[in-house]
Amino acid sequence: MTKFIFAATAALFLATPAFAAEQERSFTRDGVTYVYTSTTKGGAQILEGSVKPTGETFRLVVHKGWVSGKAAGSHVSFRVPKPASDRVEVAQR
């Protein structure tokens, strides 16, 4: 379950850096498809959706660098994941 929560959240932030209000979006990661909508309310980003084919639901509120809410029936709260760097560092002599 923890794997689901972190994978979903990280993928949501990495897949779409700018969210459009009320537009349904989806993505697949590790063979699991996530379908969600994103809305802005009072300075917070609200992500609501479900996991296909299991039907598990999630509602995450992103505000001031924190994610909190409910995913797969569990309460969650953690810092917004930092995006992975696309830069490759090479050692030099």
PyMOL Python script that loads the backbone (N, CA, C, O; Angstrom):
from pymol import cmd

cmd.read_pdbstr("""\
ATOM      1  N   MET A   1       0.816  -1.185   0.000  1.00  0.00           N
ATOM      2  CA  MET A   1       0.000   0.000   0.000  1.00  0.00           C
ATOM      3  C   MET A   1       0.863   1.252   0.000  1.00  0.00           C
ATOM      4  O   MET A   1       0.547   2.215  -0.700  1.00  0.00           O
ATOM      5  N   THR A   2       1.936   1.259   0.765  1.00  0.00           N
ATOM      6  CA  THR A   2       2.840   2.407   0.780  1.00  0.00           C
ATOM      7  C   THR A   2       3.424   2.639  -0.599  1.00  0.00           C
ATOM      8  O   THR A   2       3.576   3.780  -1.035  1.00  0.00           O
ATOM      9  N   LYS A   3       3.751   1.556  -1.282  1.00  0.00           N
ATOM     10  CA  LYS A   3       4.290   1.667  -2.637  1.00  0.00           C
ATOM     11  C   LYS A   3       3.284   2.375  -3.545  1.00  0.00           C
ATOM     12  O   LYS A   3       3.667   3.219  -4.355  1.00  0.00           O
ATOM     13  N   PHE A   4       2.008   2.037  -3.413  1.00  0.00           N
ATOM     14  CA  PHE A   4       0.951   2.675  -4.198  1.00  0.00           C
ATOM     15  C   PHE A   4       0.911   4.171  -3.938  1.00  0.00           C
ATOM     16  O   PHE A   4       0.875   4.968  -4.875  1.00  0.00           O
ATOM     17  N   ILE A   5       0.919   4.549  -2.676  1.00  0.00           N
ATOM     18  CA  ILE A   5       0.775   5.964  -2.304  1.00  0.00           C
ATOM     19  C   ILE A   5       1.915   6.795  -2.867  1.00  0.00           C
ATOM     20  O   ILE A   5       1.673   7.827  -3.493  1.00  0.00           O
ATOM     21  N   PHE A   6       3.152   6.364  -2.658  1.00  0.00           N
ATOM     22  CA  PHE A   6       4.290   7.142  -3.122  1.00  0.00           C
ATOM     23  C   PHE A   6       4.423   7.113  -4.638  1.00  0.00           C
ATOM     24  O   PHE A   6       4.764   8.124  -5.251  1.00  0.00           O
ATOM     25  N   ALA A   7       4.159   5.966  -5.244  1.00  0.00           N
ATOM     26  CA  ALA A   7       4.249   5.876  -6.702  1.00  0.00           C
ATOM     27  C   ALA A   7       3.208   6.775  -7.352  1.00  0.00           C
ATOM     28  O   ALA A   7       3.502   7.484  -8.314  1.00  0.00           O
ATOM     29  N   ALA A   8       2.003   6.743  -6.826  1.00  0.00           N
ATOM     30  CA  ALA A   8       0.935   7.563  -7.402  1.00  0.00           C
ATOM     31  C   ALA A   8       1.241   9.044  -7.256  1.00  0.00           C
ATOM     32  O   ALA A   8       1.107   9.805  -8.215  1.00  0.00           O
ATOM     33  N   THR A   9       1.643   9.450  -6.081  1.00  0.00           N
ATOM     34  CA  THR A   9       1.898  10.867  -5.839  1.00  0.00           C
ATOM     35  C   THR A   9       3.074  11.365  -6.661  1.00  0.00           C
ATOM     36  O   THR A   9       2.988  12.415  -7.298  1.00  0.00           O
ATOM     37  N   ALA A  10       4.168  10.622  -6.653  1.00  0.00           N
ATOM     38  CA  ALA A  10       5.337  11.038  -7.425  1.00  0.00           C
ATOM     39  C   ALA A  10       4.996  11.121  -8.906  1.00  0.00           C
ATOM     40  O   ALA A  10       5.377  12.074  -9.586  1.00  0.00           O
ATOM     41  N   ALA A  11       4.288  10.134  -9.394  1.00  0.00           N
ATOM     42  CA  ALA A  11       3.935  10.138 -10.803  1.00  0.00           C
ATOM     43  C   ALA A  11       2.989  11.284 -11.153  1.00  0.00           C
ATOM     44  O   ALA A  11       3.097  11.869 -12.231  1.00  0.00           O
ATOM     45  N   LEU A  12       2.071  11.605 -10.259  1.00  0.00           N
ATOM     46  CA  LEU A  12       1.168  12.731 -10.515  1.00  0.00           C
ATOM     47  C   LEU A  12       1.929  14.029 -10.681  1.00  0.00           C
ATOM     48  O   LEU A  12       1.632  14.821 -11.576  1.00  0.00           O
ATOM     49  N   PHE A  13       2.909  14.247  -9.821  1.00  0.00           N
ATOM     50  CA  PHE A  13       3.662  15.496  -9.897  1.00  0.00           C
ATOM     51  C   PHE A  13       4.631  15.506 -11.062  1.00  0.00           C
ATOM     52  O   PHE A  13       4.868  16.560 -11.651  1.00  0.00           O
ATOM     53  N   LEU A  14       5.190  14.378 -11.404  1.00  0.00           N
ATOM     54  CA  LEU A  14       6.155  14.335 -12.492  1.00  0.00           C
ATOM     55  C   LEU A  14       5.469  14.286 -13.852  1.00  0.00           C
ATOM     56  O   LEU A  14       6.017  14.780 -14.837  1.00  0.00           O
ATOM     57  N   ALA A  15       4.293  13.703 -13.917  1.00  0.00           N
ATOM     58  CA  ALA A  15       3.611  13.552 -15.196  1.00  0.00           C
ATOM     59  C   ALA A  15       3.004  14.863 -15.687  1.00  0.00           C
ATOM     60  O   ALA A  15       2.987  15.119 -16.891  1.00  0.00           O
ATOM     61  N   THR A  16       2.507  15.692 -14.778  1.00  0.00           N
ATOM     62  CA  THR A  16       1.853  16.932 -15.192  1.00  0.00           C
ATOM     63  C   THR A  16       2.235  18.060 -14.252  1.00  0.00           C
ATOM     64  O   THR A  16       1.596  18.240 -13.215  1.00  0.00           O
ATOM     65  N   PRO A  17       3.262  18.820 -14.591  1.00  0.00           N
ATOM     66  CA  PRO A  17       3.690  19.903 -13.711  1.00  0.00           C
ATOM     67  C   PRO A  17       2.645  20.998 -13.545  1.00  0.00           C
ATOM     68  O   PRO A  17       2.592  21.631 -12.490  1.00  0.00           O
ATOM     69  N   ALA A  18       1.817  21.239 -14.550  1.00  0.00           N
ATOM     70  CA  ALA A  18       0.758  22.249 -14.433  1.00  0.00           C
ATOM     71  C   ALA A  18      -0.577  21.537 -14.628  1.00  0.00           C
ATOM     72  O   ALA A  18      -0.825  20.969 -15.691  1.00  0.00           O
ATOM     73  N   PHE A  19      -1.429  21.563 -13.622  1.00  0.00           N
ATOM     74  CA  PHE A  19      -2.701  20.854 -13.679  1.00  0.00           C
ATOM     75  C   PHE A  19      -3.796  21.747 -14.225  1.00  0.00           C
ATOM     76  O   PHE A  19      -3.829  22.940 -13.924  1.00  0.00           O
ATOM     77  N   ALA A  20      -4.681  21.194 -15.014  1.00  0.00           N
ATOM     78  CA  ALA A  20      -5.849  21.918 -15.503  1.00  0.00           C
ATOM     79  C   ALA A  20      -7.035  21.553 -14.614  1.00  0.00           C
ATOM     80  O   ALA A  20      -7.173  20.402 -14.199  1.00  0.00           O
ATOM     81  N   ALA A  21      -7.872  22.509 -14.329  1.00  0.00           N
ATOM     82  CA  ALA A  21      -9.001  22.279 -13.435  1.00  0.00           C
ATOM     83  C   ALA A  21     -10.041  21.374 -14.082  1.00  0.00           C
ATOM     84  O   ALA A  21     -10.374  21.543 -15.255  1.00  0.00           O
ATOM     85  N   GLU A  22     -10.555  20.408 -13.314  1.00  0.00           N
ATOM     86  CA  GLU A  22     -11.663  19.538 -13.678  1.00  0.00           C
ATOM     87  C   GLU A  22     -11.471  18.737 -14.968  1.00  0.00           C
ATOM     88  O   GLU A  22     -12.454  18.224 -15.503  1.00  0.00           O
ATOM     89  N   GLN A  23     -10.297  18.614 -15.466  1.00  0.00           N
ATOM     90  CA  GLN A  23     -10.067  17.793 -16.645  1.00  0.00           C
ATOM     91  C   GLN A  23      -9.564  16.432 -16.181  1.00  0.00           C
ATOM     92  O   GLN A  23      -8.583  16.345 -15.443  1.00  0.00           O
ATOM     93  N   GLU A  24     -10.240  15.368 -16.618  1.00  0.00           N
ATOM     94  CA  GLU A  24      -9.804  14.035 -16.211  1.00  0.00           C
ATOM     95  C   GLU A  24      -8.519  13.671 -16.940  1.00  0.00           C
ATOM     96  O   GLU A  24      -8.403  13.841 -18.154  1.00  0.00           O
ATOM     97  N   ARG A  25      -7.569  13.174 -16.183  1.00  0.00           N
ATOM     98  CA  ARG A  25      -6.278  12.772 -16.730  1.00  0.00           C
ATOM     99  C   ARG A  25      -5.990  11.343 -16.301  1.00  0.00           C
ATOM    100  O   ARG A  25      -6.596  10.832 -15.358  1.00  0.00           O
ATOM    101  N   SER A  26      -5.068  10.707 -16.995  1.00  0.00           N
ATOM    102  CA  SER A  26      -4.655   9.367 -16.597  1.00  0.00           C
ATOM    103  C   SER A  26      -3.214   9.132 -17.004  1.00  0.00           C
ATOM    104  O   SER A  26      -2.694   9.775 -17.916  1.00  0.00           O
ATOM    105  N   PHE A  27      -2.586   8.212 -16.320  1.00  0.00           N
ATOM    106  CA  PHE A  27      -1.243   7.779 -16.664  1.00  0.00           C
ATOM    107  C   PHE A  27      -1.056   6.364 -16.144  1.00  0.00           C
ATOM    108  O   PHE A  27      -1.798   5.912 -15.272  1.00  0.00           O
ATOM    109  N   THR A  28      -0.067   5.672 -16.679  1.00  0.00           N
ATOM    110  CA  THR A  28       0.227   4.300 -16.259  1.00  0.00           C
ATOM    111  C   THR A  28       1.656   4.242 -15.763  1.00  0.00           C
ATOM    112  O   THR A  28       2.573   4.754 -16.405  1.00  0.00           O
ATOM    113  N   ARG A  29       1.836   3.609 -14.607  1.00  0.00           N
ATOM    114  CA  ARG A  29       3.162   3.433 -14.033  1.00  0.00           C
ATOM    115  C   ARG A  29       3.233   2.028 -13.462  1.00  0.00           C
ATOM    116  O   ARG A  29       2.353   1.616 -12.706  1.00  0.00           O
ATOM    117  N   ASP A  30       4.270   1.297 -13.817  1.00  0.00           N
ATOM    118  CA  ASP A  30       4.468  -0.080 -13.359  1.00  0.00           C
ATOM    119  C   ASP A  30       3.240  -0.946 -13.631  1.00  0.00           C
ATOM    120  O   ASP A  30       2.893  -1.807 -12.823  1.00  0.00           O
ATOM    121  N   GLY A  31       2.583  -0.717 -14.769  1.00  0.00           N
ATOM    122  CA  GLY A  31       1.436  -1.527 -15.163  1.00  0.00           C
ATOM    123  C   GLY A  31       0.127  -1.165 -14.478  1.00  0.00           C
ATOM    124  O   GLY A  31      -0.882  -1.837 -14.689  1.00  0.00           O
ATOM    125  N   VAL A  32       0.125  -0.126 -13.669  1.00  0.00           N
ATOM    126  CA  VAL A  32      -1.081   0.317 -12.963  1.00  0.00           C
ATOM    127  C   VAL A  32      -1.523   1.653 -13.556  1.00  0.00           C
ATOM    128  O   VAL A  32      -0.707   2.561 -13.718  1.00  0.00           O
ATOM    129  N   THR A  33      -2.813   1.777 -13.880  1.00  0.00           N
ATOM    130  CA  THR A  33      -3.338   3.006 -14.455  1.00  0.00           C
ATOM    131  C   THR A  33      -4.040   3.825 -13.384  1.00  0.00           C
ATOM    132  O   THR A  33      -4.858   3.304 -12.627  1.00  0.00           O
ATOM    133  N   TYR A  34      -3.713   5.116 -13.325  1.00  0.00           N
ATOM    134  CA  TYR A  34      -4.310   6.057 -12.388  1.00  0.00           C
ATOM    135  C   TYR A  34      -5.134   7.058 -13.190  1.00  0.00           C
ATOM    136  O   TYR A  34      -4.638   7.644 -14.153  1.00  0.00           O
ATOM    137  N   VAL A  35      -6.388   7.254 -12.796  1.00  0.00           N
ATOM    138  CA  VAL A  35      -7.281   8.212 -13.442  1.00  0.00           C
ATOM    139  C   VAL A  35      -7.672   9.223 -12.373  1.00  0.00           C
ATOM    140  O   VAL A  35      -8.088   8.835 -11.282  1.00  0.00           O
ATOM    141  N   TYR A  36      -7.543  10.526 -12.672  1.00  0.00           N
ATOM    142  CA  TYR A  36      -7.792  11.533 -11.645  1.00  0.00           C
ATOM    143  C   TYR A  36      -8.221  12.861 -12.240  1.00  0.00           C
ATOM    144  O   TYR A  36      -8.051  13.115 -13.432  1.00  0.00           O
ATOM    145  N   THR A  37      -8.780  13.699 -11.381  1.00  0.00           N
ATOM    146  CA  THR A  37      -9.067  15.082 -11.721  1.00  0.00           C
ATOM    147  C   THR A  37      -8.313  15.961 -10.742  1.00  0.00           C
ATOM    148  O   THR A  37      -7.957  15.529  -9.646  1.00  0.00           O
ATOM    149  N   SER A  38      -8.076  17.185 -11.143  1.00  0.00           N
ATOM    150  CA  SER A  38      -7.349  18.125 -10.307  1.00  0.00           C
ATOM    151  C   SER A  38      -8.108  19.445 -10.277  1.00  0.00           C
ATOM    152  O   SER A  38      -8.496  19.978 -11.316  1.00  0.00           O
ATOM    153  N   THR A  39      -8.313  19.963  -9.068  1.00  0.00           N
ATOM    154  CA  THR A  39      -8.968  21.258  -8.914  1.00  0.00           C
ATOM    155  C   THR A  39      -8.168  22.098  -7.925  1.00  0.00           C
ATOM    156  O   THR A  39      -7.411  21.571  -7.110  1.00  0.00           O
ATOM    157  N   THR A  40      -8.347  23.398  -8.013  1.00  0.00           N
ATOM    158  CA  THR A  40      -7.702  24.310  -7.078  1.00  0.00           C
ATOM    159  C   THR A  40      -8.783  24.931  -6.211  1.00  0.00           C
ATOM    160  O   THR A  40      -9.804  25.406  -6.709  1.00  0.00           O
ATOM    161  N   LYS A  41      -8.542  24.919  -4.899  1.00  0.00           N
ATOM    162  CA  LYS A  41      -9.523  25.477  -3.970  1.00  0.00           C
ATOM    163  C   LYS A  41      -8.777  26.120  -2.808  1.00  0.00           C
ATOM    164  O   LYS A  41      -8.074  25.438  -2.062  1.00  0.00           O
ATOM    165  N   GLY A  42      -8.929  27.419  -2.657  1.00  0.00           N
ATOM    166  CA  GLY A  42      -8.307  28.117  -1.541  1.00  0.00           C
ATOM    167  C   GLY A  42      -6.796  27.982  -1.489  1.00  0.00           C
ATOM    168  O   GLY A  42      -6.224  27.874  -0.404  1.00  0.00           O
ATOM    169  N   GLY A  43      -6.146  27.987  -2.630  1.00  0.00           N
ATOM    170  CA  GLY A  43      -4.692  27.879  -2.669  1.00  0.00           C
ATOM    171  C   GLY A  43      -4.163  26.458  -2.572  1.00  0.00           C
ATOM    172  O   GLY A  43      -2.950  26.250  -2.575  1.00  0.00           O
ATOM    173  N   ALA A  44      -5.053  25.480  -2.486  1.00  0.00           N
ATOM    174  CA  ALA A  44      -4.638  24.070  -2.405  1.00  0.00           C
ATOM    175  C   ALA A  44      -5.010  23.363  -3.706  1.00  0.00           C
ATOM    176  O   ALA A  44      -6.012  23.686  -4.345  1.00  0.00           O
ATOM    177  N   GLN A  45      -4.187  22.399  -4.079  1.00  0.00           N
ATOM    178  CA  GLN A  45      -4.444  21.563  -5.247  1.00  0.00           C
ATOM    179  C   GLN A  45      -5.088  20.271  -4.739  1.00  0.00           C
ATOM    180  O   GLN A  45      -4.529  19.612  -3.863  1.00  0.00           O
ATOM    181  N   ILE A  46      -6.248  19.899  -5.272  1.00  0.00           N
ATOM    182  CA  ILE A  46      -6.950  18.697  -4.830  1.00  0.00           C
ATOM    183  C   ILE A  46      -6.943  17.691  -5.970  1.00  0.00           C
ATOM    184  O   ILE A  46      -7.428  17.975  -7.065  1.00  0.00           O
ATOM    185  N   LEU A  47      -6.390  16.514  -5.702  1.00  0.00           N
ATOM    186  CA  LEU A  47      -6.305  15.438  -6.684  1.00  0.00           C
ATOM    187  C   LEU A  47      -7.223  14.317  -6.221  1.00  0.00           C
ATOM    188  O   LEU A  47      -7.042  13.776  -5.131  1.00  0.00           O
ATOM    189  N   GLU A  48      -8.209  13.965  -7.043  1.00  0.00           N
ATOM    190  CA  GLU A  48      -9.145  12.896  -6.706  1.00  0.00           C
ATOM    191  C   GLU A  48      -9.195  11.914  -7.855  1.00  0.00           C
ATOM    192  O   GLU A  48      -9.270  12.310  -9.018  1.00  0.00           O
ATOM    193  N   GLY A  49      -9.152  10.625  -7.528  1.00  0.00           N
ATOM    194  CA  GLY A  49      -9.188   9.651  -8.592  1.00  0.00           C
ATOM    195  C   GLY A  49      -9.267   8.232  -8.106  1.00  0.00           C
ATOM    196  O   GLY A  49      -9.578   7.958  -6.947  1.00  0.00           O
ATOM    197  N   SER A  50      -8.971   7.322  -9.038  1.00  0.00           N
ATOM    198  CA  SER A  50      -9.023   5.903  -8.731  1.00  0.00           C
ATOM    199  C   SER A  50      -7.935   5.157  -9.482  1.00  0.00           C
ATOM    200  O   SER A  50      -7.336   5.666 -10.429  1.00  0.00           O
ATOM    201  N   VAL A  51      -7.701   3.933  -9.027  1.00  0.00           N
ATOM    202  CA  VAL A  51      -6.680   3.066  -9.605  1.00  0.00           C
ATOM    203  C   VAL A  51      -7.392   1.987 -10.404  1.00  0.00           C
ATOM    204  O   VAL A  51      -8.334   1.364  -9.914  1.00  0.00           O
ATOM    205  N   LYS A  52      -6.948   1.767 -11.625  1.00  0.00           N
ATOM    206  CA  LYS A  52      -7.539   0.738 -12.474  1.00  0.00           C
ATOM    207  C   LYS A  52      -6.604  -0.461 -12.516  1.00  0.00           C
ATOM    208  O   LYS A  52      -5.401  -0.232 -12.643  1.00  0.00           O
ATOM    209  N   PRO A  53      -7.012  -1.652 -12.427  1.00  0.00           N
ATOM    210  CA  PRO A  53      -8.380  -2.148 -12.386  1.00  0.00           C
ATOM    211  C   PRO A  53      -8.918  -2.384 -10.970  1.00  0.00           C
ATOM    212  O   PRO A  53     -10.041  -2.867 -10.826  1.00  0.00           O
ATOM    213  N   THR A  54      -8.160  -2.062  -9.931  1.00  0.00           N
ATOM    214  CA  THR A  54      -8.582  -2.399  -8.566  1.00  0.00           C
ATOM    215  C   THR A  54      -9.746  -1.557  -8.067  1.00  0.00           C
ATOM    216  O   THR A  54     -10.521  -2.017  -7.229  1.00  0.00           O
ATOM    217  N   GLY A  55      -9.885  -0.331  -8.566  1.00  0.00           N
ATOM    218  CA  GLY A  55     -10.958   0.533  -8.122  1.00  0.00           C
ATOM    219  C   GLY A  55     -10.651   1.285  -6.837  1.00  0.00           C
ATOM    220  O   GLY A  55     -11.498   2.030  -6.345  1.00  0.00           O
ATOM    221  N   GLU A  56      -9.442   1.103  -6.277  1.00  0.00           N
ATOM    222  CA  GLU A  56      -9.071   1.856  -5.080  1.00  0.00           C
ATOM    223  C   GLU A  56      -9.131   3.346  -5.396  1.00  0.00           C
ATOM    224  O   GLU A  56      -8.790   3.765  -6.502  1.00  0.00           O
ATOM    225  N   THR A  57      -9.565   4.147  -4.421  1.00  0.00           N
ATOM    226  CA  THR A  57      -9.700   5.575  -4.653  1.00  0.00           C
ATOM    227  C   THR A  57      -8.684   6.357  -3.831  1.00  0.00           C
ATOM    228  O   THR A  57      -8.135   5.858  -2.849  1.00  0.00           O
ATOM    229  N   PHE A  58      -8.449   7.590  -4.255  1.00  0.00           N
ATOM    230  CA  PHE A  58      -7.573   8.475  -3.493  1.00  0.00           C
ATOM    231  C   PHE A  58      -8.069   9.903  -3.595  1.00  0.00           C
ATOM    232  O   PHE A  58      -8.678  10.295  -4.591  1.00  0.00           O
ATOM    233  N   ARG A  59      -7.803  10.671  -2.557  1.00  0.00           N
ATOM    234  CA  ARG A  59      -8.080  12.108  -2.528  1.00  0.00           C
ATOM    235  C   ARG A  59      -6.902  12.740  -1.805  1.00  0.00           C
ATOM    236  O   ARG A  59      -6.716  12.532  -0.606  1.00  0.00           O
ATOM    237  N   LEU A  60      -6.118  13.500  -2.526  1.00  0.00           N
ATOM    238  CA  LEU A  60      -4.922  14.111  -1.978  1.00  0.00           C
ATOM    239  C   LEU A  60      -5.029  15.629  -2.083  1.00  0.00           C
ATOM    240  O   LEU A  60      -5.440  16.162  -3.114  1.00  0.00           O
ATOM    241  N   VAL A  61      -4.656  16.319  -1.006  1.00  0.00           N
ATOM    242  CA  VAL A  61      -4.657  17.773  -0.985  1.00  0.00           C
ATOM    243  C   VAL A  61      -3.206  18.230  -0.894  1.00  0.00           C
ATOM    244  O   VAL A  61      -2.484  17.852   0.029  1.00  0.00           O
ATOM    245  N   VAL A  62      -2.787  19.041  -1.851  1.00  0.00           N
ATOM    246  CA  VAL A  62      -1.420  19.542  -1.902  1.00  0.00           C
ATOM    247  C   VAL A  62      -1.459  21.019  -1.534  1.00  0.00           C
ATOM    248  O   VAL A  62      -2.101  21.827  -2.205  1.00  0.00           O
ATOM    249  N   HIS A  63      -0.749  21.360  -0.441  1.00  0.00           N
ATOM    250  CA  HIS A  63      -0.785  22.738   0.037  1.00  0.00           C
ATOM    251  C   HIS A  63       0.508  23.049   0.781  1.00  0.00           C
ATOM    252  O   HIS A  63       0.906  22.326   1.695  1.00  0.00           O
ATOM    253  N   LYS A  64       1.149  24.127   0.376  1.00  0.00           N
ATOM    254  CA  LYS A  64       2.378  24.606   1.021  1.00  0.00           C
ATOM    255  C   LYS A  64       3.447  23.512   1.152  1.00  0.00           C
ATOM    256  O   LYS A  64       4.069  23.355   2.203  1.00  0.00           O
ATOM    257  N   GLY A  65       3.643  22.768   0.074  1.00  0.00           N
ATOM    258  CA  GLY A  65       4.715  21.775   0.053  1.00  0.00           C
ATOM    259  C   GLY A  65       4.391  20.459   0.736  1.00  0.00           C
ATOM    260  O   GLY A  65       5.275  19.618   0.894  1.00  0.00           O
ATOM    261  N   TRP A  66       3.149  20.261   1.142  1.00  0.00           N
ATOM    262  CA  TRP A  66       2.745  19.020   1.807  1.00  0.00           C
ATOM    263  C   TRP A  66       1.594  18.360   1.069  1.00  0.00           C
ATOM    264  O   TRP A  66       0.758  19.035   0.469  1.00  0.00           O
ATOM    265  N   VAL A  67       1.560  17.037   1.117  1.00  0.00           N
ATOM    266  CA  VAL A  67       0.474  16.247   0.566  1.00  0.00           C
ATOM    267  C   VAL A  67      -0.210  15.562   1.738  1.00  0.00           C
ATOM    268  O   VAL A  67       0.454  14.944   2.571  1.00  0.00           O
ATOM    269  N   SER A  68      -1.515  15.666   1.809  1.00  0.00           N
ATOM    270  CA  SER A  68      -2.257  14.954   2.849  1.00  0.00           C
ATOM    271  C   SER A  68      -3.565  14.476   2.254  1.00  0.00           C
ATOM    272  O   SER A  68      -4.035  15.023   1.256  1.00  0.00           O
ATOM    273  N   GLY A  69      -4.150  13.470   2.853  1.00  0.00           N
ATOM    274  CA  GLY A  69      -5.421  12.958   2.355  1.00  0.00           C
ATOM    275  C   GLY A  69      -5.567  11.492   2.633  1.00  0.00           C
ATOM    276  O   GLY A  69      -5.047  10.967   3.618  1.00  0.00           O
ATOM    277  N   LYS A  70      -6.290  10.831   1.738  1.00  0.00           N
ATOM    278  CA  LYS A  70      -6.580   9.418   1.898  1.00  0.00           C
ATOM    279  C   LYS A  70      -6.296   8.702   0.586  1.00  0.00           C
ATOM    280  O   LYS A  70      -6.724   9.142  -0.481  1.00  0.00           O
ATOM    281  N   ALA A  71      -5.568   7.589   0.678  1.00  0.00           N
ATOM    282  CA  ALA A  71      -5.248   6.783  -0.502  1.00  0.00           C
ATOM    283  C   ALA A  71      -5.364   5.315  -0.115  1.00  0.00           C
ATOM    284  O   ALA A  71      -4.795   4.880   0.886  1.00  0.00           O
ATOM    285  N   ALA A  72      -6.105   4.557  -0.917  1.00  0.00           N
ATOM    286  CA  ALA A  72      -6.295   3.125  -0.668  1.00  0.00           C
ATOM    287  C   ALA A  72      -6.798   2.860   0.751  1.00  0.00           C
ATOM    288  O   ALA A  72      -6.425   1.863   1.370  1.00  0.00           O
ATOM    289  N   GLY A  73      -7.645   3.754   1.262  1.00  0.00           N
ATOM    290  CA  GLY A  73      -8.222   3.562   2.586  1.00  0.00           C
ATOM    291  C   GLY A  73      -7.351   3.978   3.752  1.00  0.00           C
ATOM    292  O   GLY A  73      -7.747   3.806   4.905  1.00  0.00           O
ATOM    293  N   SER A  74      -6.175   4.521   3.482  1.00  0.00           N
ATOM    294  CA  SER A  74      -5.260   4.941   4.546  1.00  0.00           C
ATOM    295  C   SER A  74      -5.049   6.447   4.515  1.00  0.00           C
ATOM    296  O   SER A  74      -4.988   7.057   3.447  1.00  0.00           O
ATOM    297  N   HIS A  75      -4.939   7.036   5.696  1.00  0.00           N
ATOM    298  CA  HIS A  75      -4.607   8.456   5.778  1.00  0.00           C
ATOM    299  C   HIS A  75      -3.122   8.624   5.480  1.00  0.00           C
ATOM    300  O   HIS A  75      -2.299   7.837   5.948  1.00  0.00           O
ATOM    301  N   VAL A  76      -2.779   9.647   4.701  1.00  0.00           N
ATOM    302  CA  VAL A  76      -1.386   9.903   4.331  1.00  0.00           C
ATOM    303  C   VAL A  76      -1.045  11.366   4.552  1.00  0.00           C
ATOM    304  O   VAL A  76      -1.914  12.236   4.479  1.00  0.00           O
ATOM    305  N   SER A  77       0.224  11.630   4.823  1.00  0.00           N
ATOM    306  CA  SER A  77       0.732  12.985   4.952  1.00  0.00           C
ATOM    307  C   SER A  77       2.239  12.945   4.766  1.00  0.00           C
ATOM    308  O   SER A  77       2.942  12.238   5.489  1.00  0.00           O
ATOM    309  N   PHE A  78       2.735  13.708   3.792  1.00  0.00           N
ATOM    310  CA  PHE A  78       4.165  13.732   3.508  1.00  0.00           C
ATOM    311  C   PHE A  78       4.500  14.948   2.668  1.00  0.00           C
ATOM    312  O   PHE A  78       3.611  15.580   2.097  1.00  0.00           O
ATOM    313  N   ARG A  79       5.789  15.278   2.591  1.00  0.00           N
ATOM    314  CA  ARG A  79       6.249  16.402   1.773  1.00  0.00           C
ATOM    315  C   ARG A  79       6.089  16.079   0.297  1.00  0.00           C
ATOM    316  O   ARG A  79       6.151  14.918  -0.108  1.00  0.00           O
ATOM    317  N   VAL A  80       5.883  17.120  -0.500  1.00  0.00           N
ATOM    318  CA  VAL A  80       5.799  16.951  -1.951  1.00  0.00           C
ATOM    319  C   VAL A  80       7.134  16.390  -2.434  1.00  0.00           C
ATOM    320  O   VAL A  80       8.184  16.938  -2.099  1.00  0.00           O
ATOM    321  N   PRO A  81       7.115  15.306  -3.217  1.00  0.00           N
ATOM    322  CA  PRO A  81       8.372  14.739  -3.721  1.00  0.00           C
ATOM    323  C   PRO A  81       9.101  15.717  -4.639  1.00  0.00           C
ATOM    324  O   PRO A  81       8.476  16.436  -5.418  1.00  0.00           O
ATOM    325  N   LYS A  82      10.412  15.734  -4.538  1.00  0.00           N
ATOM    326  CA  LYS A  82      11.210  16.569  -5.439  1.00  0.00           C
ATOM    327  C   LYS A  82      11.286  15.870  -6.787  1.00  0.00           C
ATOM    328  O   LYS A  82      11.430  14.649  -6.842  1.00  0.00           O
ATOM    329  N   PRO A  83      11.189  16.633  -7.883  1.00  0.00           N
ATOM    330  CA  PRO A  83      11.285  16.003  -9.204  1.00  0.00           C
ATOM    331  C   PRO A  83      12.678  15.428  -9.432  1.00  0.00           C
ATOM    332  O   PRO A  83      13.682  15.988  -8.993  1.00  0.00           O
ATOM    333  N   ALA A  84      12.709  14.307 -10.124  1.00  0.00           N
ATOM    334  CA  ALA A  84      13.986  13.679 -10.458  1.00  0.00           C
ATOM    335  C   ALA A  84      14.718  14.549 -11.467  1.00  0.00           C
ATOM    336  O   ALA A  84      14.096  15.149 -12.344  1.00  0.00           O
ATOM    337  N   SER A  85      16.003  14.616 -11.348  1.00  0.00           N
ATOM    338  CA  SER A  85      16.807  15.409 -12.264  1.00  0.00           C
ATOM    339  C   SER A  85      17.021  14.637 -13.556  1.00  0.00           C
ATOM    340  O   SER A  85      17.339  13.448 -13.534  1.00  0.00           O
ATOM    341  N   ASP A  86      16.845  15.313 -14.671  1.00  0.00           N
ATOM    342  CA  ASP A  86      17.107  14.694 -15.973  1.00  0.00           C
ATOM    343  C   ASP A  86      18.587  14.801 -16.332  1.00  0.00           C
ATOM    344  O   ASP A  86      19.030  14.268 -17.349  1.00  0.00           O
ATOM    345  N   ARG A  87      19.328  15.481 -15.501  1.00  0.00           N
ATOM    346  CA  ARG A  87      20.741  15.726 -15.754  1.00  0.00           C
ATOM    347  C   ARG A  87      21.568  14.501 -15.332  1.00  0.00           C
ATOM    348  O   ARG A  87      21.311  13.888 -14.296  1.00  0.00           O
ATOM    349  N   VAL A  88      22.526  14.177 -16.125  1.00  0.00           N
ATOM    350  CA  VAL A  88      23.446  13.079 -15.806  1.00  0.00           C
ATOM    351  C   VAL A  88      24.777  13.687 -15.411  1.00  0.00           C
ATOM    352  O   VAL A  88      25.362  14.469 -16.161  1.00  0.00           O
ATOM    353  N   GLU A  89      25.252  13.322 -14.230  1.00  0.00           N
ATOM    354  CA  GLU A  89      26.537  13.846 -13.783  1.00  0.00           C
ATOM    355  C   GLU A  89      27.638  12.841 -14.147  1.00  0.00           C
ATOM    356  O   GLU A  89      27.498  11.635 -13.944  1.00  0.00           O
ATOM    357  N   VAL A  90      28.727  13.376 -14.686  1.00  0.00           N
ATOM    358  CA  VAL A  90      29.839  12.543 -15.126  1.00  0.00           C
ATOM    359  C   VAL A  90      31.085  12.961 -14.352  1.00  0.00           C
ATOM    360  O   VAL A  90      31.404  14.146 -14.264  1.00  0.00           O
ATOM    361  N   ALA A  91      31.778  11.983 -13.798  1.00  0.00           N
ATOM    362  CA  ALA A  91      33.008  12.286 -13.069  1.00  0.00           C
ATOM    363  C   ALA A  91      34.111  12.675 -14.050  1.00  0.00           C
ATOM    364  O   ALA A  91      34.226  12.113 -15.139  1.00  0.00           O
ATOM    365  N   GLN A  92      34.916  13.649 -13.636  1.00  0.00           N
ATOM    366  CA  GLN A  92      36.046  14.061 -14.469  1.00  0.00           C
ATOM    367  C   GLN A  92      37.348  13.880 -13.691  1.00  0.00           C
ATOM    368  O   GLN A  92      37.364  13.954 -12.462  1.00  0.00           O
ATOM    369  N   ARG A  93      38.418  13.646 -14.407  1.00  0.00           N
ATOM    370  CA  ARG A  93      39.726  13.515 -13.758  1.00  0.00           C
ATOM    371  C   ARG A  93      40.502  14.781 -13.921  1.00  0.00           C
ATOM    372  O   ARG A  93      41.633  14.877 -13.445  1.00  0.00           O
TER     373      ARG A  93
END
""", "prot")
cmd.dss("prot")
cmd.show_as("cartoon", "prot")
cmd.util.cbc("prot")
cmd.orient("prot")
